[in-house]
Amino acid sequence: MEYNIRQAGLKDLDTAAELFNLYRVFYRQEDDYGKCKKFLEERLNNEQSHVFVVYADEKPAGFVQLYKLYHYIKLQKQWLLSDLFVHPDYRGKGLSVALIDRAKQWCDETGACGLMLETEKTNNIGNQLYPRCGFEYDGLHNYYYWWK
């Protein structure tokens, strides 16, 4: 299977929003393409995130979304790998690894020190994938959230 990865812009908004909506549904969120499209449009218009879409046999098959952060120890920019999704029809074909590799390349292109991510403890696929891709589990920190 041939694939290529392209950075998404506003011209790719419909495709990216469709994949983003499927990703959110995967995480037990309500199906809402319109809100997903608006959310991504705001991120892209304001350069608040970078989205890369993988196309397999010219069909959109998955995406990764990155947000800029800064690392307090390294005193450098880093990227939060916030969202990674491959459509179920294309899983098991190496596309997640290809998207992660593209995110690592983005670090090189932008002078960032690396990537960080979090995933649910129950995400068995991700919890096996990320160490295979060179990510180290950080058992020293607890992550807390405050929601308004």
Phi, psi and omega per residue, in radians:
M1 nan 2.280 3.081
E2 -1.578 2.515 3.081
Y3 -2.514 2.772 2.965
N4 -2.529 2.719 -3.097
I5 -2.101 2.273 3.136
R6 -2.236 2.522 3.039
Q7 -1.276 2.306 -3.097
A8 -1.447 2.452 2.996
G9 -2.180 -2.977 -3.117
L10 -1.064 -0.515 3.108
K11 -1.158 -0.333 -3.136
D12 -1.797 0.195 -2.999
L13 -1.024 -0.785 -3.117
D14 -1.054 -0.791 3.137
T15 -1.108 -0.851 -3.124
A16 -1.098 -0.716 -3.127
A17 -1.146 -0.651 3.111
E18 -1.100 -0.790 3.110
L19 -1.161 -0.703 3.135
F20 -1.101 -0.703 3.097
N21 -1.094 -0.793 3.111
L22 -1.069 -0.676 3.099
Y23 -1.056 -0.815 -3.133
R24 -1.139 -0.687 3.084
V25 -1.078 -0.685 3.070
F26 -0.980 -0.636 3.114
Y27 -1.615 0.511 2.984
R28 1.120 0.558 3.069
Q29 -1.761 2.778 -3.111
E30 -1.158 2.427 3.073
D31 -1.151 2.016 -3.126
D32 -2.687 1.385 -3.118
Y33 -0.977 -0.738 -3.094
G34 -1.037 -0.814 3.120
K35 -1.153 -0.671 3.118
C36 -1.094 -0.757 -3.139
K37 -1.111 -0.781 3.134
K38 -1.098 -0.764 3.131
F39 -1.028 -0.872 -3.136
L40 -1.152 -0.668 3.128
E41 -1.046 -0.752 3.106
E42 -1.115 -0.745 3.132
R43 -1.096 -0.781 -3.104
L44 -1.234 -0.745 3.133
N45 -1.060 -0.624 -3.087
N46 -1.725 0.167 -3.130
E47 0.885 0.747 -3.131
Q48 -1.649 -0.266 3.049
S49 -2.600 2.884 3.087
H50 -2.198 2.260 -3.083
V51 -2.081 2.311 3.058
F52 -2.071 2.267 -3.124
V53 -1.927 2.333 3.050
V54 -1.713 2.324 3.096
Y55 -1.965 2.194 3.091
A56 -1.947 2.163 -3.064
D57 0.878 0.740 3.090
E58 1.198 0.169 3.104
K59 -1.942 2.432 3.123
P60 -1.108 2.203 -3.022
A61 -2.123 -0.250 -3.125
G62 3.077 3.093 -3.123
F63 -2.743 2.851 2.958
V64 -2.337 2.459 3.123
Q65 -2.152 2.290 -3.080
L66 -2.105 2.442 3.069
Y67 -2.105 2.492 3.141
K68 -1.349 2.338 3.030
L69 -2.330 3.080 3.069
Y70 -2.287 2.385 -3.083
H71 -1.653 2.183 -3.040
Y72 -1.264 -0.413 3.123
I73 -1.545 -0.833 -3.113
K74 -1.357 -0.276 -3.119
L75 0.945 0.779 -3.140
Q76 -2.469 2.880 3.016
K77 -1.196 2.536 2.975
Q78 -2.433 2.956 3.125
W79 -2.038 2.363 2.999
L80 -1.541 2.041 3.025
L81 -1.416 1.599 -2.993
S82 -1.399 -0.763 -3.004
D83 -2.382 2.284 3.065
L84 -2.425 2.219 -3.088
F85 -2.609 2.370 2.967
V86 -2.162 2.267 3.130
H87 -0.963 2.436 -3.119
P88 -0.914 -0.555 3.140
D89 -1.169 -0.280 -3.049
Y90 -2.057 0.137 -3.126
R91 -1.266 2.687 3.127
G92 1.399 0.236 -3.107
K93 -2.019 0.177 3.094
G94 1.499 0.145 -3.082
L95 -1.273 -0.562 3.068
S96 -1.103 -0.768 3.112
V97 -1.099 -0.709 3.119
A98 -1.097 -0.705 3.108
L99 -1.170 -0.694 3.085
I100 -1.126 -0.748 3.090
D101 -1.054 -0.653 3.099
R102 -1.168 -0.654 3.088
A103 -1.128 -0.694 3.082
K104 -1.117 -0.712 3.091
Q105 -1.079 -0.687 3.112
W106 -1.053 -0.648 3.064
C107 -1.023 -0.804 3.107
D108 -1.077 -0.777 -3.090
E109 -1.139 -0.488 -3.047
T110 -1.907 0.086 3.119
G111 1.217 0.479 -3.141
A112 -1.518 2.685 -3.097
C113 -1.436 -0.256 3.129
G114 2.817 -2.937 -3.116
L115 -2.092 2.580 2.928
M116 -2.274 2.739 3.111
L117 -2.737 2.888 2.971
E118 -2.397 2.692 3.060
T119 -2.590 2.828 3.126
E120 -1.130 2.560 3.092
K121 -1.063 -0.464 -3.113
T122 -1.506 -0.028 3.137
N123 -1.407 1.405 -3.067
N124 -1.052 -0.680 -3.138
I125 -1.111 -0.884 -3.137
G126 -1.116 -0.696 -3.117
N127 -1.205 -0.297 2.993
Q128 -1.625 -0.616 -3.096
L129 -1.176 -0.853 -2.980
Y130 -1.079 -0.792 3.069
P131 -1.075 -0.626 3.093
R132 -1.092 -0.455 -3.119
C133 -1.658 0.202 3.043
G134 1.664 0.042 3.098
F135 -1.353 2.506 3.093
E136 -1.855 2.379 3.091
Y137 -1.272 2.296 3.131
D138 -1.797 1.613 -3.139
G139 -1.475 0.025 -3.095
L140 -1.548 -0.277 -3.047
H141 -2.053 2.552 2.978
N142 -1.816 2.465 3.077
Y143 -1.831 2.266 -3.133
Y144 -2.112 2.683 3.128
Y145 -2.237 2.571 2.951
W146 -2.201 2.115 -3.120
W147 -1.978 2.392 3.115
K148 -1.613 nan nan
